[in-house]
Amino acid sequence: MNSENLSNLIFTAIDTETSGAYPVGSEIIEYGAIKFNLHGEIARQSFLIKASRPLTAESIAIHHITPEMISQEPLMSARIREIADFLRGTHLLAHHAPFDLGFISFAIEDNGLPALTEDAFCTSLLTRALVPLPEVENHRLQTLAQYFHIPAGQAHRALDDASVCRHLFLQVVERLQKLHPDRPSTLQDLISAQGRRLLWTDYRLQIGLYPWMKSLIEACKLGAHFEIQYQKKTSESETRQIQPLGVVRNPDGDYCSAICSRDGQKKRFYLTKIKDGQILHVK
């Protein structure tokens, strides 16, 4: 129930490092999680995960995780049940949570596991509401860690960033409590401060979304070209050929990020405008 006291709830602060920017076309290669309540840490979980496709130089430059570091690790298919079991029954926390939700939700779904159901929370959204500019220079995780004197560890490594997220959330709860000192903070207070609900079901890709979605997911995994019937501004549809890079569920409009065959540029193709689609060939 949304009226439940935050002190009665269990949260899990997580971070993921990935092989690229978009779920389906990219994968989680490092995962870190700390389960806790407002009284202290309960457990933690951390894995390096082997990628099924080559890492890009761009992703390595961000997290410094090399192919050699993950070459002997299990694939996500061998880890996802353990991850899902650890998260189940807790409220997920992450900085820019929709990014992590997209990757984890797809891994859960792609491996045939039951969806998670608890509300998730984003420390970026929460701090924007409760630690507004210009009190802080910006709402990046490392900036906020420095402002609140939280030990940051190694940036862009999953367990260290999850630890920062956990401590940052405790600062959020402290500020939330000051808004109503006469009563304990509740789950609804947290949802209201965030400004929206983040639900696992909003990040599903394969269940009842679009009839062509399975083919689009296959194209992303195979690096195949995909032909779509795409709605123009005039409401008419035209045939377009794209090379999908990944699929993003987004409050401002779900989209496929892809290379357009017309000009070789990376573009967003909004899912509501794709009327049909089929795989053409593997590159």
C-alpha positions in Angstrom: 0.0 0.0 0.0 1.2 3.5 -0.9 0.5 4.7 2.7 3.1 2.3 4.1 5.9 3.9 6.3 9.2 4.0 4.4 10.9 2.5 7.5 9.0 -0.7 7.0 10.2 -1.2 3.3 13.2 -2.8 1.7 15.0 -1.1 -1.1 17.7 -2.3 -3.5 20.1 0.3 -4.9 21.6 -0.9 -8.2 23.8 0.2 -11.0 24.5 -1.4 -14.4 27.4 -1.0 -16.8 26.5 -1.9 -20.3 28.0 -2.6 -23.7 26.0 0.2 -25.3 23.2 2.7 -24.8 20.1 0.8 -25.8 18.4 -2.4 -24.4 18.2 -5.4 -26.8 21.1 -4.2 -29.0 23.4 -3.8 -26.0 23.8 -5.9 -22.8 24.6 -5.5 -19.1 28.3 -6.4 -18.5 28.5 -5.4 -14.9 25.8 -5.4 -12.2 26.0 -4.2 -8.6 23.2 -4.1 -6.0 22.9 -3.3 -2.3 19.7 -4.4 -0.5 18.9 -2.3 2.6 16.3 -0.7 4.7 16.4 2.7 6.6 18.2 0.9 9.5 21.1 -0.5 7.5 22.4 -2.8 4.8 20.9 -6.3 4.4 22.9 -7.9 1.6 24.8 -7.1 -1.6 25.3 -8.7 -5.0 27.9 -8.0 -7.7 28.7 -9.6 -11.0 30.7 -9.2 -14.1 28.8 -10.6 -17.0 30.0 -11.9 -20.4 28.7 -10.1 -23.4 27.4 -12.2 -26.3 28.6 -9.5 -28.8 31.8 -7.5 -29.1 32.2 -4.4 -26.9 32.6 -1.1 -28.5 35.5 1.3 -27.9 33.0 3.9 -26.8 31.6 1.7 -24.0 35.0 0.6 -22.8 36.1 4.3 -22.6 33.2 4.9 -20.1 33.6 2.0 -17.7 37.0 0.6 -18.6 35.7 -2.9 -18.6 37.6 -4.8 -21.3 36.7 -7.9 -23.2 39.4 -9.8 -21.3 37.8 -8.9 -17.9 34.5 -10.6 -18.9 35.6 -13.3 -21.3 35.4 -16.1 -18.6 32.3 -14.8 -16.9 28.8 -16.4 -17.3 26.3 -14.9 -19.7 23.3 -12.9 -18.4 21.1 -16.0 -19.1 23.0 -17.7 -16.3 22.7 -14.8 -13.9 19.3 -13.2 -14.4 17.3 -15.6 -12.2 19.7 -14.8 -9.3 19.4 -11.1 -10.0 15.6 -11.2 -10.3 15.3 -13.2 -7.0 17.4 -10.6 -5.2 15.3 -7.7 -6.5 11.9 -9.4 -6.0 9.9 -7.9 -3.1 12.1 -4.8 -2.9 11.9 -1.3 -4.4 14.6 -0.7 -6.9 16.6 2.5 -6.8 19.0 3.7 -9.4 20.4 7.0 -10.7 18.6 7.5 -14.0 16.5 4.4 -13.2 14.7 4.1 -16.5 18.0 3.2 -18.1 18.6 0.3 -15.7 15.0 -0.7 -15.7 15.1 -1.1 -19.5 18.0 -3.4 -19.5 17.0 -5.5 -16.5 13.4 -5.8 -17.5 14.3 -7.0 -21.0 16.8 -9.6 -19.5 14.0 -10.9 -17.2 11.5 -11.0 -20.0 13.9 -12.5 -22.6 14.7 -15.4 -20.2 11.0 -16.2 -19.4 11.0 -15.1 -15.8 8.0 -13.5 -14.0 8.0 -9.7 -14.1 8.8 -7.7 -11.0 6.0 -5.6 -9.5 7.2 -3.1 -6.9 7.6 0.6 -7.7 11.0 1.7 -8.7 12.7 5.0 -7.8 15.1 7.3 -9.5 17.6 9.3 -7.4 18.1 11.7 -10.2 14.4 12.6 -10.3 14.2 12.7 -6.5 17.2 14.9 -6.0 15.9 17.3 -8.7 12.8 17.7 -6.6 14.4 17.8 -3.1 17.9 19.2 -3.8 17.1 21.8 -6.4 19.4 24.1 -8.4 21.4 26.2 -7.5 21.9 24.4 -4.2 23.9 21.9 -6.3 25.7 22.6 -9.5 24.0 19.7 -11.3 22.4 16.3 -10.5 25.1 14.0 -11.7 25.8 11.1 -9.3 29.4 12.2 -8.7 28.4 15.8 -8.1 25.8 14.8 -5.6 28.2 12.4 -3.9 30.7 15.2 -3.4 28.0 17.6 -2.2 26.8 15.2 0.5 30.3 13.9 1.3 29.5 10.4 0.2 32.5 8.1 -0.6 32.3 7.8 -4.4 34.7 4.8 -5.0 35.4 4.3 -8.7 32.9 6.0 -10.9 31.2 3.9 -13.6 31.8 0.7 -11.7 28.5 -0.9 -10.7 28.8 -1.7 -7.0 30.5 1.6 -6.1 27.8 3.5 -8.0 25.1 1.5 -6.3 26.6 2.3 -2.9 26.6 6.1 -3.8 22.9 5.7 -4.9 22.0 4.1 -1.6 23.6 6.8 0.5 22.1 9.5 -1.7 18.7 8.0 -1.2 19.1 8.2 2.6 19.8 12.0 2.1 16.6 12.2 0.0 14.5 10.5 2.8 15.9 12.9 5.4 14.8 15.8 3.3 11.5 14.3 2.6 10.9 13.8 6.3 11.5 17.5 6.9 8.6 18.4 4.7 6.2 16.8 7.2 7.9 16.5 10.6 4.6 15.5 12.3 4.4 12.0 10.7 6.6 9.3 9.2 7.3 9.5 5.4 5.4 7.1 3.3 5.7 5.4 -0.1 3.2 7.8 -1.5 5.3 10.8 -0.3 8.2 9.3 -2.2 6.1 8.8 -5.4 4.8 12.3 -5.1 8.3 13.8 -4.8 9.4 11.8 -7.8 6.6 13.2 -9.9 5.7 9.9 -11.6 5.5 6.2 -10.9 8.2 4.0 -12.4 6.7 0.5 -12.9 8.4 -2.6 -14.3 5.4 -3.3 -16.6 6.1 0.0 -18.4 9.5 -1.3 -19.6 8.3 -4.6 -21.1 9.0 -5.1 -24.8 7.6 -8.5 -25.8 4.2 -8.9 -24.1 1.3 -7.4 -26.0 3.1 -4.3 -27.3 3.3 -4.6 -31.1 2.8 -7.7 -33.4 6.2 -7.0 -35.2 8.2 -6.5 -31.9 9.5 -10.0 -31.8 11.0 -9.5 -35.3 12.5 -6.2 -34.3 14.1 -7.7 -31.2 15.6 -10.5 -33.4 17.0 -7.9 -35.8 18.7 -6.0 -32.9 20.3 -9.2 -31.7 21.4 -10.4 -35.1 22.6 -7.0 -36.4 20.1 -7.4 -39.2 18.4 -4.8 -41.4 14.8 -4.2 -40.8 12.1 -2.9 -43.2 9.3 -0.9 -41.7 6.1 0.8 -42.8 6.6 4.2 -41.1 3.9 6.8 -40.7 4.7 10.2 -42.2 3.4 13.5 -41.0 0.6 13.3 -43.5 -0.6 10.1 -41.8 0.4 8.1 -44.9 3.0 5.3 -44.5 6.2 4.8 -46.4 8.7 1.9 -46.6 11.9 2.6 -44.7 14.9 0.4 -44.2 16.8 0.7 -40.9 19.5 -1.1 -38.9 18.2 -1.3 -35.4 20.6 -0.5 -32.5 18.1 -1.0 -29.6 14.7 -0.3 -28.2 13.8 2.3 -25.5 10.6 2.6 -23.5 10.3 6.3 -22.8 7.7 8.5 -21.1 8.1 10.9 -24.0 7.5 8.2 -26.6 8.9 4.6 -27.0 11.4 4.4 -29.9 13.8 2.3 -31.8 17.2 3.9 -32.2 18.5 2.9 -35.6 20.8 3.7 -38.5 18.6 5.0 -41.4 19.6 3.5 -44.8 18.7 6.7 -46.6 21.5 8.8 -45.1 23.5 6.6 -42.8 22.5 8.7 -39.8 21.4 7.5 -36.4 17.7 8.4 -35.8 14.8 7.7 -33.5 11.9 5.8 -35.0 8.9 6.1 -32.7 7.1 2.7 -32.2 3.6 4.2 -32.5 4.5 5.2 -36.0 5.7 1.8 -37.1 2.8 0.1 -38.7 4.6 -3.1 -39.7 8.0 -4.5 -40.0 10.1 -7.5 -41.1 13.8 -8.6 -41.0 15.6 -8.2 -44.3 19.0 -9.7 -43.9 21.9 -10.2 -41.5 24.9 -7.9 -42.1 
